[in-house]
Amino acid sequence: MVDWIPVVFFIFKFLVLGTGMFYAIKWHYDQGKKKGKEEERRAVLRASVKVVVGFVLTLLVLTFVTYILAKTFGMDLNMNW
């Protein structure tokens, strides 16, 4: 049972952050739509893509750094289910 706690917390964190990002992007998209300017809408979509790409890259870098630190400190990284 204790082994599932990090999995559940990670899934919960992913869902909360994903939902927040979705509604933030949707709000900006709706604001651009409200003003009726096509150029502004494109800028919002471009900014949204930049945020998502930055988030994914940060997540990958953080995962890699965590893995390297865990290996350096000699932690057991085997996933024995």
C-alpha positions, 0 to 999 in steps of 0.5 A, a space after each residue: 500500500 505504501 508503494 502506491 502513495 508516490 504514484 497516486 500523488 504524481 497522478 494527482 499532481 499531473 491532473 491538477 497542473 494539467 487542469 490548471 494549464 487547460 483553464 489558463 489557456 482556455 481563458 486567454 483564448 476566450 479573451 482573445 476571441 472576445 476582442 475579435 482580433 485574429 492577430 491577438 488570438 495567434 499570439 495567445 496560441 503561440 504563447 500557450 505552445 511556448 508555455 507547454 514546451 517550456 513545462 515539458 522541457 523543465 520536467 525532462 531536465 528535472 527528471 534527468 537531474 533527479 536520476 543523476 543525483 539518485 545514481 550519484 548517492 547510490 540509491 536503489 532505482 530498481 522498480 520491483 513491483 
